[in-house]
Amino acid sequence: MKPVDIRKMPAEEMQGKLSDSREELMKLRFQQVTGQLTDTSRLRQLRRDIARLETILNELSQTVVQEGEA
């Protein structure tokens, strides 16, 4: 996922995507431990997507707080 695509999403959709990504990451970790995981690059990709989502959500919450103060 690219940051430009994430920024176009509404906040609720970002939250849903974040929870889905975290759940998928957990499943992939279990597969890795049991030796069933074949595409290990997906772990790294998911971790980065989660970080992007959290960063953009944090930016949105900061702008809301700053607008409230003004």
N, CA, C and O atoms as CSV, one atom per row, in Angstrom:
chain,resi,resn,atom,element,x,y,z
A,1,MET,N,N,0.828,-1.179,0.000
A,1,MET,CA,C,0.000,0.000,0.000
A,1,MET,C,C,0.873,1.243,0.000
A,1,MET,O,O,1.877,1.309,0.708
A,2,LYS,N,N,0.491,2.202,-0.780
A,2,LYS,CA,C,1.239,3.446,-0.849
A,2,LYS,C,C,0.568,4.488,0.046
A,2,LYS,O,O,-0.651,4.467,0.216
A,3,PRO,N,N,1.349,5.386,0.610
A,3,PRO,CA,C,0.782,6.410,1.489
A,3,PRO,C,C,-0.289,7.259,0.804
A,3,PRO,O,O,-1.247,7.686,1.448
A,4,VAL,N,N,-0.134,7.501,-0.476
A,4,VAL,CA,C,-1.123,8.290,-1.202
A,4,VAL,C,C,-2.477,7.582,-1.195
A,4,VAL,O,O,-3.517,8.217,-1.019
A,5,ASP,N,N,-2.456,6.272,-1.385
A,5,ASP,CA,C,-3.694,5.495,-1.379
A,5,ASP,C,C,-4.320,5.476,0.010
A,5,ASP,O,O,-5.542,5.531,0.144
A,6,ILE,N,N,-3.488,5.398,1.037
A,6,ILE,CA,C,-3.991,5.352,2.408
A,6,ILE,C,C,-4.651,6.674,2.773
A,6,ILE,O,O,-5.706,6.691,3.407
A,7,ARG,N,N,-4.033,7.779,2.374
A,7,ARG,CA,C,-4.569,9.106,2.714
A,7,ARG,C,C,-5.933,9.362,2.079
A,7,ARG,O,O,-6.702,10.182,2.581
A,8,LYS,N,N,-6.239,8.680,0.993
A,8,LYS,CA,C,-7.534,8.848,0.334
A,8,LYS,C,C,-8.660,8.129,1.084
A,8,LYS,O,O,-9.837,8.428,0.878
A,9,MET,N,N,-8.297,7.187,1.950
A,9,MET,CA,C,-9.296,6.409,2.686
A,9,MET,C,C,-9.888,7.226,3.835
A,9,MET,O,O,-9.208,8.072,4.414
A,10,PRO,N,N,-11.148,6.971,4.160
A,10,PRO,CA,C,-11.693,7.565,5.386
A,10,PRO,C,C,-11.054,6.904,6.612
A,10,PRO,O,O,-10.524,5.797,6.519
A,11,ALA,N,N,-11.108,7.580,7.747
A,11,ALA,CA,C,-10.453,7.097,8.965
A,11,ALA,C,C,-10.996,5.728,9.396
A,11,ALA,O,O,-10.237,4.880,9.864
A,12,GLU,N,N,-12.291,5.516,9.241
A,12,GLU,CA,C,-12.885,4.241,9.645
A,12,GLU,C,C,-12.335,3.090,8.809
A,12,GLU,O,O,-12.084,2.000,9.323
A,13,GLU,N,N,-12.154,3.343,7.529
A,13,GLU,CA,C,-11.618,2.308,6.646
A,13,GLU,C,C,-10.159,2.009,6.996
A,13,GLU,O,O,-9.718,0.862,6.931
A,14,MET,N,N,-9.413,3.060,7.371
A,14,MET,CA,C,-8.024,2.867,7.782
A,14,MET,C,C,-7.951,2.009,9.046
A,14,MET,O,O,-7.097,1.130,9.154
A,15,GLN,N,N,-8.841,2.264,9.991
A,15,GLN,CA,C,-8.880,1.471,11.221
A,15,GLN,C,C,-9.183,0.011,10.904
A,15,GLN,O,O,-8.558,-0.891,11.462
A,16,GLY,N,N,-10.133,-0.219,10.017
A,16,GLY,CA,C,-10.469,-1.585,9.619
A,16,GLY,C,C,-9.315,-2.281,8.924
A,16,GLY,O,O,-9.036,-3.451,9.186
A,17,LYS,N,N,-8.649,-1.564,8.043
A,17,LYS,CA,C,-7.498,-2.125,7.334
A,17,LYS,C,C,-6.365,-2.438,8.302
A,17,LYS,O,O,-5.658,-3.432,8.140
A,18,LEU,N,N,-6.194,-1.583,9.312
A,18,LEU,CA,C,-5.154,-1.790,10.314
A,18,LEU,C,C,-5.427,-3.058,11.119
A,18,LEU,O,O,-4.520,-3.859,11.343
A,19,SER,N,N,-6.662,-3.239,11.549
A,19,SER,CA,C,-6.984,-4.437,12.332
A,19,SER,C,C,-6.869,-5.700,11.475
A,19,SER,O,O,-6.417,-6.736,11.961
A,20,ASP,N,N,-7.275,-5.620,10.204
A,20,ASP,CA,C,-7.134,-6.768,9.303
A,20,ASP,C,C,-5.665,-7.122,9.095
A,20,ASP,O,O,-5.296,-8.296,9.081
A,21,SER,N,N,-4.837,-6.104,8.935
A,21,SER,CA,C,-3.406,-6.336,8.711
A,21,SER,C,C,-2.756,-6.957,9.944
A,21,SER,O,O,-1.924,-7.857,9.827
A,22,ARG,N,N,-3.134,-6.479,11.114
A,22,ARG,CA,C,-2.577,-7.052,12.339
A,22,ARG,C,C,-2.981,-8.509,12.501
A,22,ARG,O,O,-2.180,-9.340,12.930
A,23,GLU,N,N,-4.219,-8.813,12.158
A,23,GLU,CA,C,-4.693,-10.195,12.259
A,23,GLU,C,C,-3.948,-11.091,11.267
A,23,GLU,O,O,-3.559,-12.209,11.604
A,24,GLU,N,N,-3.753,-10.597,10.053
A,24,GLU,CA,C,-3.023,-11.369,9.043
A,24,GLU,C,C,-1.573,-11.586,9.469
A,24,GLU,O,O,-1.017,-12.664,9.256
A,25,LEU,N,N,-0.958,-10.565,10.071
A,25,LEU,CA,C,0.409,-10.690,10.551
A,25,LEU,C,C,0.503,-11.766,11.624
A,25,LEU,O,O,1.452,-12.550,11.633
A,26,MET,N,N,-0.464,-11.810,12.519
A,26,MET,CA,C,-0.467,-12.822,13.568
A,26,MET,C,C,-0.553,-14.227,12.955
A,26,MET,O,O,0.151,-15.142,13.384
A,27,LYS,N,N,-1.415,-14.388,11.956
A,27,LYS,CA,C,-1.559,-15.688,11.308
A,27,LYS,C,C,-0.272,-16.107,10.604
A,27,LYS,O,O,0.125,-17.272,10.644
A,28,LEU,N,N,0.372,-15.133,9.959
A,28,LEU,CA,C,1.625,-15.439,9.272
A,28,LEU,C,C,2.727,-15.808,10.261
A,28,LEU,O,O,3.558,-16.666,9.965
A,29,ARG,N,N,2.743,-15.180,11.413
A,29,ARG,CA,C,3.740,-15.528,12.420
A,29,ARG,C,C,3.549,-16.958,12.902
A,29,ARG,O,O,4.521,-17.686,13.107
A,30,PHE,N,N,2.295,-17.357,13.082
A,30,PHE,CA,C,2.028,-18.741,13.482
A,30,PHE,C,C,2.495,-19.710,12.397
A,30,PHE,O,O,3.076,-20.755,12.690
A,31,GLN,N,N,2.232,-19.348,11.140
A,31,GLN,CA,C,2.682,-20.207,10.036
A,31,GLN,C,C,4.203,-20.302,10.006
A,31,GLN,O,O,4.750,-21.364,9.712
A,32,GLN,N,N,4.882,-19.211,10.304
A,32,GLN,CA,C,6.337,-19.219,10.298
A,32,GLN,C,C,6.885,-20.131,11.389
A,32,GLN,O,O,7.839,-20.876,11.166
A,33,VAL,N,N,6.278,-20.067,12.564
A,33,VAL,CA,C,6.742,-20.889,13.682
A,33,VAL,C,C,6.544,-22.370,13.384
A,33,VAL,O,O,7.385,-23.197,13.737
A,34,THR,N,N,5.436,-22.703,12.736
A,34,THR,CA,C,5.153,-24.105,12.449
A,34,THR,C,C,5.846,-24.589,11.174
A,34,THR,O,O,5.771,-25.770,10.837
A,35,GLY,N,N,6.522,-23.674,10.462
A,35,GLY,CA,C,7.244,-24.073,9.265
A,35,GLY,C,C,6.390,-24.155,8.016
A,35,GLY,O,O,6.818,-24.744,7.023
A,36,GLN,N,N,5.197,-23.583,8.035
A,36,GLN,CA,C,4.301,-23.654,6.886
A,36,GLN,C,C,4.387,-22.431,5.976
A,36,GLN,O,O,3.821,-22.434,4.883
A,37,LEU,N,N,5.088,-21.389,6.414
A,37,LEU,CA,C,5.145,-20.140,5.659
A,37,LEU,C,C,6.136,-20.265,4.507
A,37,LEU,O,O,7.291,-20.641,4.708
A,38,THR,N,N,5.673,-19.944,3.294
A,38,THR,CA,C,6.554,-20.015,2.131
A,38,THR,C,C,7.009,-18.634,1.689
A,38,THR,O,O,8.144,-18.481,1.236
A,39,ASP,N,N,6.154,-17.626,1.807
A,39,ASP,CA,C,6.490,-16.270,1.365
A,39,ASP,C,C,6.840,-15.414,2.577
A,39,ASP,O,O,5.976,-14.746,3.144
A,40,THR,N,N,8.109,-15.437,2.970
A,40,THR,CA,C,8.521,-14.712,4.169
A,40,THR,C,C,8.566,-13.202,3.950
A,40,THR,O,O,8.551,-12.445,4.921
A,41,SER,N,N,8.620,-12.751,2.708
A,41,SER,CA,C,8.656,-11.315,2.443
A,41,SER,C,C,7.333,-10.648,2.820
A,41,SER,O,O,7.285,-9.436,3.033
A,42,ARG,N,N,6.278,-11.427,2.900
A,42,ARG,CA,C,4.959,-10.877,3.261
A,42,ARG,C,C,4.969,-10.342,4.692
A,42,ARG,O,O,4.265,-9.378,4.993
A,43,LEU,N,N,5.760,-10.955,5.579
A,43,LEU,CA,C,5.867,-10.466,6.953
A,43,LEU,C,C,6.387,-9.029,6.976
A,43,LEU,O,O,5.811,-8.159,7.630
A,44,ARG,N,N,7.463,-8.800,6.266
A,44,ARG,CA,C,8.058,-7.471,6.221
A,44,ARG,C,C,7.100,-6.459,5.603
A,44,ARG,O,O,6.962,-5.336,6.090
A,45,GLN,N,N,6.449,-6.866,4.539
A,45,GLN,CA,C,5.509,-5.988,3.853
A,45,GLN,C,C,4.348,-5.597,4.773
A,45,GLN,O,O,3.939,-4.436,4.805
A,46,LEU,N,N,3.828,-6.562,5.510
A,46,LEU,CA,C,2.722,-6.282,6.428
A,46,LEU,C,C,3.149,-5.356,7.564
A,46,LEU,O,O,2.417,-4.437,7.933
A,47,ARG,N,N,4.333,-5.602,8.112
A,47,ARG,CA,C,4.817,-4.736,9.193
A,47,ARG,C,C,4.937,-3.292,8.717
A,47,ARG,O,O,4.598,-2.362,9.448
A,48,ARG,N,N,5.410,-3.113,7.514
A,48,ARG,CA,C,5.553,-1.760,6.961
A,48,ARG,C,C,4.200,-1.127,6.677
A,48,ARG,O,O,4.020,0.067,6.918
A,49,ASP,N,N,3.241,-1.904,6.168
A,49,ASP,CA,C,1.900,-1.384,5.937
A,49,ASP,C,C,1.253,-0.945,7.250
A,49,ASP,O,O,0.605,0.100,7.314
A,50,ILE,N,N,1.434,-1.750,8.291
A,50,ILE,CA,C,0.888,-1.409,9.598
A,50,ILE,C,C,1.509,-0.105,10.094
A,50,ILE,O,O,0.805,0.759,10.618
A,51,ALA,N,N,2.812,0.039,9.931
A,51,ALA,CA,C,3.487,1.266,10.366
A,51,ALA,C,C,2.975,2.476,9.582
A,51,ALA,O,O,2.781,3.548,10.156
A,52,ARG,N,N,2.756,2.312,8.282
A,52,ARG,CA,C,2.233,3.406,7.473
A,52,ARG,C,C,0.838,3.812,7.935
A,52,ARG,O,O,0.538,4.998,8.076
A,53,LEU,N,N,-0.003,2.818,8.168
A,53,LEU,CA,C,-1.362,3.106,8.624
A,53,LEU,C,C,-1.350,3.820,9.969
A,53,LEU,O,O,-2.067,4.804,10.155
A,54,GLU,N,N,-0.547,3.338,10.904
A,54,GLU,CA,C,-0.482,3.961,12.222
A,54,GLU,C,C,0.051,5.385,12.133
A,54,GLU,O,O,-0.434,6.270,12.837
A,55,THR,N,N,1.034,5.614,11.285
A,55,THR,CA,C,1.607,6.945,11.132
A,55,THR,C,C,0.582,7.923,10.582
A,55,THR,O,O,0.445,9.035,11.093
A,56,ILE,N,N,-0.128,7.521,9.560
A,56,ILE,CA,C,-1.112,8.418,8.944
A,56,ILE,C,C,-2.284,8.660,9.886
A,56,ILE,O,O,-2.800,9.775,9.953
A,57,LEU,N,N,-2.712,7.631,10.614
A,57,LEU,CA,C,-3.775,7.832,11.602
A,57,LEU,C,C,-3.319,8.789,12.700
A,57,LEU,O,O,-4.100,9.621,13.161
A,58,ASN,N,N,-2.075,8.676,13.117
A,58,ASN,CA,C,-1.531,9.580,14.123
A,58,ASN,C,C,-1.482,11.015,13.594
A,58,ASN,O,O,-1.798,11.954,14.324
A,59,GLU,N,N,-1.092,11.187,12.343
A,59,GLU,CA,C,-1.074,12.514,11.735
A,59,GLU,C,C,-2.475,13.114,11.714
A,59,GLU,O,O,-2.654,14.297,12.004
A,60,LEU,N,N,-3.464,12.297,11.369
A,60,LEU,CA,C,-4.842,12.779,11.343
A,60,LEU,C,C,-5.307,13.216,12.725
A,60,LEU,O,O,-5.960,14.249,12.868
A,61,SER,N,N,-4.972,12.433,13.736
A,61,SER,CA,C,-5.395,12.791,15.092
A,61,SER,C,C,-4.687,14.055,15.564
A,61,SER,O,O,-5.271,14.849,16.302
A,62,GLN,N,N,-3.447,14.251,15.153
A,62,GLN,CA,C,-2.719,15.473,15.521
A,62,GLN,C,C,-3.346,16.703,14.869
A,62,GLN,O,O,-3.432,17.756,15.500
A,63,THR,N,N,-3.783,16.586,13.622
A,63,THR,CA,C,-4.403,17.733,12.957
A,63,THR,C,C,-5.741,18.063,13.595
A,63,THR,O,O,-6.113,19.234,13.680
A,64,VAL,N,N,-6.469,17.051,14.043
A,64,VAL,CA,C,-7.752,17.282,14.703
A,64,VAL,C,C,-7.527,18.025,16.017
A,64,VAL,O,O,-8.278,18.942,16.350
A,65,VAL,N,N,-6.491,17.628,16.764
A,65,VAL,CA,C,-6.181,18.276,18.028
A,65,VAL,C,C,-5.762,19.718,17.791
A,65,VAL,O,O,-6.191,20.612,18.520
A,66,GLN,N,N,-4.932,19.960,16.784
A,66,GLN,CA,C,-4.467,21.306,16.493
A,66,GLN,C,C,-5.605,22.198,16.016
A,66,GLN,O,O,-5.634,23.381,16.355
A,67,GLU,N,N,-6.531,21.672,15.250
A,67,GLU,CA,C,-7.674,22.445,14.799
A,67,GLU,C,C,-8.593,22.780,15.960
A,67,GLU,O,O,-9.214,23.843,15.981
A,68,GLY,N,N,-8.680,21.886,16.914
A,68,GLY,CA,C,-9.505,22.132,18.093
A,68,GLY,C,C,-8.946,23.241,18.963
A,68,GLY,O,O,-9.711,23.953,19.613
A,69,GLU,N,N,-7.637,23.406,18.991
A,69,GLU,CA,C,-6.995,24.433,19.795
A,69,GLU,C,C,-7.123,25.806,19.146
A,69,GLU,O,O,-7.136,26.826,19.836
A,70,ALA,N,N,-7.217,25.832,17.824
A,70,ALA,CA,C,-7.246,27.121,17.103
A,70,ALA,C,C,-8.567,27.820,17.219
A,70,ALA,O,O,-8.741,28.907,16.669
